Amino acid sequence: MPDGMTEIPVRFTLNGAEAEAAVAPRMPLIDLLRGEFGLTGTKRSCDAQVCGACAVLLDGQPVSSCTLPAFEARGKAVLTVEGLAADERSAPLTEAFVNNAAFQCGFCTPGMLLAAKALLDADPAPSEETIKDALSGNVCRCTGYKKIVEAVEEAAEAMR
């Protein structure tokens, strides 16, 4: 840490449990999650808020953890794909992705799942256009999106 820079204490809820760390002022949330907590489901890709691979939910809203300073998580709830996997209420969402072959390489899947969760929490019966809009911040180079949209539609029906 350069002279004159101090670490910032950060307390937050991480996947339902209390978490605490001291972070450098410019440390992005993704580095805290992957480095300090070993949560490697959050993927680094563009470092520019474009691809969605690093998406996590911050107080229920999708954010790009590659550009969000880690200290911004203070007092908030962070949900990663690992926390989603442990949430029984979200099982229909992950099952729908499997049932619909909504992933191939899997790199975008964590961000897609979290964006879909945020959508379904806000709108349990979204239209196809609403789903497409909610997922628009996530880039997938493998599937062509059709299977992903179908998976979210199936999950919405199963979760209602």
C-alpha positions as CSV (number, residue, x, y, z in Angstrom):
1,M,0.0,0.0,0.0
2,P,1.5,3.4,-1.0
3,D,2.4,5.8,1.7
4,G,-0.5,7.9,2.9
5,M,-3.1,5.3,1.8
6,T,-4.9,3.4,4.5
7,E,-7.1,0.4,4.3
8,I,-10.8,0.8,4.7
9,P,-12.7,-1.5,7.0
10,V,-15.7,-3.1,5.2
11,R,-18.4,-5.0,7.0
12,F,-21.2,-6.5,4.9
13,T,-23.4,-9.5,4.4
14,L,-21.9,-12.0,2.0
15,N,-24.2,-14.8,0.8
16,G,-26.3,-14.5,4.0
17,A,-23.3,-14.4,6.5
18,E,-21.6,-11.5,8.1
19,A,-18.3,-10.7,6.4
20,E,-15.5,-8.3,7.2
21,A,-12.3,-7.2,5.5
22,A,-9.9,-4.3,5.2
23,V,-9.5,-3.1,1.6
24,A,-7.4,-0.7,-0.3
25,P,-9.4,2.4,-1.5
26,R,-9.2,1.4,-5.1
27,M,-9.8,-2.4,-4.7
28,P,-12.7,-3.5,-6.8
29,L,-15.3,-5.8,-5.2
30,I,-14.4,-8.7,-7.5
31,D,-10.8,-8.8,-6.1
32,L,-12.2,-8.9,-2.6
33,L,-14.7,-11.7,-3.4
34,R,-12.2,-13.8,-5.4
35,G,-9.0,-13.1,-3.4
36,E,-10.1,-12.7,0.2
37,F,-13.2,-14.9,0.2
38,G,-12.2,-17.4,-2.5
39,L,-15.5,-17.0,-4.4
40,T,-14.3,-17.6,-7.9
41,G,-17.7,-18.0,-9.5
42,T,-17.6,-14.3,-10.1
43,K,-15.6,-13.9,-13.4
44,R,-13.3,-11.2,-14.5
45,S,-13.5,-10.4,-18.2
46,C,-13.8,-6.8,-19.5
47,D,-13.0,-4.7,-16.4
48,A,-15.3,-2.0,-18.0
49,Q,-18.9,-2.8,-17.0
50,V,-19.7,-4.2,-20.4
51,C,-19.9,-8.0,-20.3
52,G,-21.7,-9.0,-17.0
53,A,-19.4,-11.8,-16.2
54,C,-18.5,-10.2,-12.9
55,A,-22.1,-9.4,-11.9
56,V,-23.2,-9.9,-8.3
57,L,-26.3,-8.7,-6.5
58,L,-25.8,-5.7,-4.2
59,D,-28.9,-5.3,-2.0
60,G,-30.7,-7.3,-4.7
61,Q,-29.6,-5.3,-7.7
62,P,-27.1,-6.5,-10.3
63,V,-23.8,-4.6,-10.2
64,S,-20.5,-5.0,-12.0
65,S,-18.0,-6.0,-9.3
66,C,-15.1,-5.3,-11.6
67,T,-15.6,-1.5,-11.4
68,L,-17.4,-1.2,-8.0
69,P,-15.0,-0.2,-5.2
70,A,-15.1,-2.9,-2.5
71,F,-15.8,-0.3,0.2
72,E,-19.2,0.4,-1.5
73,A,-20.4,-3.0,-0.1
74,R,-20.2,-1.5,3.5
75,G,-23.5,-2.3,5.3
76,K,-25.0,-4.0,2.3
77,A,-25.9,-7.5,1.2
78,V,-23.8,-9.1,-1.5
79,L,-25.0,-12.2,-3.3
80,T,-22.6,-14.2,-5.5
81,V,-23.4,-17.2,-7.6
82,E,-22.1,-19.4,-4.8
83,G,-24.8,-17.9,-2.5
84,L,-27.4,-18.4,-5.2
85,A,-26.5,-22.1,-5.4
86,A,-27.0,-22.4,-1.7
87,D,-30.5,-20.8,-1.8
88,E,-33.2,-23.4,-2.1
89,R,-35.7,-20.9,-3.3
90,S,-33.5,-20.3,-6.4
91,A,-33.2,-24.0,-7.2
92,P,-35.9,-23.7,-10.0
93,L,-33.7,-21.1,-11.7
94,T,-30.5,-23.1,-11.8
95,E,-32.5,-26.3,-12.7
96,A,-34.1,-24.4,-15.6
97,F,-30.7,-23.4,-16.9
98,V,-29.7,-27.1,-16.9
99,N,-33.0,-28.3,-18.3
100,N,-32.8,-25.8,-21.2
101,A,-29.0,-26.2,-21.9
102,A,-28.8,-22.5,-21.3
103,F,-25.1,-22.5,-21.0
104,Q,-22.2,-23.9,-22.9
105,C,-18.8,-22.7,-21.7
106,G,-20.4,-21.4,-18.5
107,F,-18.3,-18.2,-18.3
108,C,-21.4,-15.9,-18.5
109,T,-23.6,-18.2,-16.5
110,P,-23.0,-16.7,-13.0
111,G,-23.9,-13.2,-14.2
112,M,-26.9,-14.4,-16.2
113,L,-28.2,-16.4,-13.2
114,L,-27.9,-13.4,-10.9
115,A,-29.5,-11.0,-13.4
116,A,-32.3,-13.5,-13.8
117,K,-32.7,-13.8,-10.0
118,A,-32.9,-10.0,-9.6
119,L,-35.5,-9.9,-12.4
120,L,-37.7,-12.7,-11.0
121,D,-37.5,-11.2,-7.5
122,A,-38.9,-8.0,-8.9
123,D,-41.3,-9.5,-11.5
124,P,-42.4,-13.1,-11.0
125,A,-44.1,-13.1,-14.4
126,P,-41.9,-11.2,-16.8
127,S,-42.6,-11.0,-20.5
128,E,-40.0,-12.2,-23.0
129,E,-39.0,-8.6,-23.8
130,T,-38.6,-7.9,-20.1
131,I,-36.3,-10.9,-19.7
132,K,-34.3,-9.8,-22.7
133,D,-34.0,-6.3,-21.2
134,A,-32.9,-7.6,-17.8
135,L,-30.3,-9.8,-19.4
136,S,-29.0,-7.2,-21.8
137,G,-26.0,-6.3,-19.7
138,N,-24.7,-9.9,-19.9
139,V,-22.7,-11.0,-23.0
140,C,-22.7,-14.6,-24.0
141,R,-20.6,-15.8,-26.9
142,C,-21.9,-19.4,-27.1
143,T,-25.6,-19.8,-26.8
144,G,-27.3,-17.1,-28.9
145,Y,-29.5,-16.2,-25.8
146,K,-32.6,-18.1,-26.9
147,K,-32.0,-21.0,-24.5
148,I,-31.2,-18.5,-21.7
149,V,-34.5,-16.6,-22.2
150,E,-36.4,-19.9,-22.3
151,A,-34.7,-21.0,-19.1
152,V,-35.8,-17.8,-17.3
153,E,-39.3,-18.2,-18.6
154,E,-39.4,-21.8,-17.3
155,A,-37.9,-20.7,-13.9
156,A,-40.5,-17.9,-13.6
157,E,-43.3,-20.4,-14.1
158,A,-41.8,-22.9,-11.7
159,M,-41.3,-20.2,-9.0
160,R,-44.8,-18.8,-9.1
